[in-house]
Amino acid sequence: MEEGAGMQEHYRRRSMDQARQHLARAESEVEAAQRFLAPMSAPDEEKALERAVANARTCLGDALETLRARTW
């Protein structure tokens, strides 16, 4: 039984590491997308998009911070 629990822990850690990597890449991609948006001169639709991208970055950052703070 102990071996099975060890394998489950291994897969859980691996999954969390993969999630962290995906979130970090997503955060980088959203940051890059945000650079293309110019909220000062944009129409309302583009301003809404800029806000959505900024909110996405915040959510991704929160998710990454949660993973980093987790003790294994």
N, C-alpha and C positions, 0 to 999 in steps of 0.2 A: 504494500500500500504506500509506503514511504517513497518508493521509486516513482510511482505514478504522480504523487504530489510534487516531487522534484521536477518532473517533466512538465507538469502544468505550470509551475512557477517559471521554468525556462521559457516556455511559449508565451506566457503573459509578459515577461520582461522583453522578449523579442518583439512582441506586438506593440508594446509601449515605445520601444526604441524606433520602430518603423513609423509609428504615428508621429513621434517627435520629428523625425526626418521629413516626413510629408508636410507637416505643419510649418516647419522652417522654410521649406521650398515654397510653399503657398504664400507665406508671409513675404518672402522675397519677390515673388511674382506680383503680388498685390501692390507692394511698394513701387515696383517698376511701373505698373499701370497707373498708379497715382501721379507719377511724374508727368504723364502725358496730358493730364487734366489741368486746365487753367481756370480756377473758379472765379477770378476777377473779371474775366471778359466773356465768360460762358453764358449761354442762355439758361433758363431755369432747368430744363431737362438735364443739361450737362452738370449743373450745380448739384442736382439731386444725385446724379451718378457719382460725383466727387464725394458727396457725403456718404453714400453707400460704400464706396471703396474705403474711405477713412474708417467707417464703422467696421468693415470687414477686417481691416488691419488691427483694430482694437480687439476684436473677438479672437483673431488668430494669436495675437500677443498674449491675451488672457489664457488661451488654451495651452500655449507653450509654457507660460509661467506655472500653470497648474502641474504640468508634467515635470518641470524642473524641480518644483518644490516637493514633489512626491518622494518619500523615502522608500527605498526598496529594502 
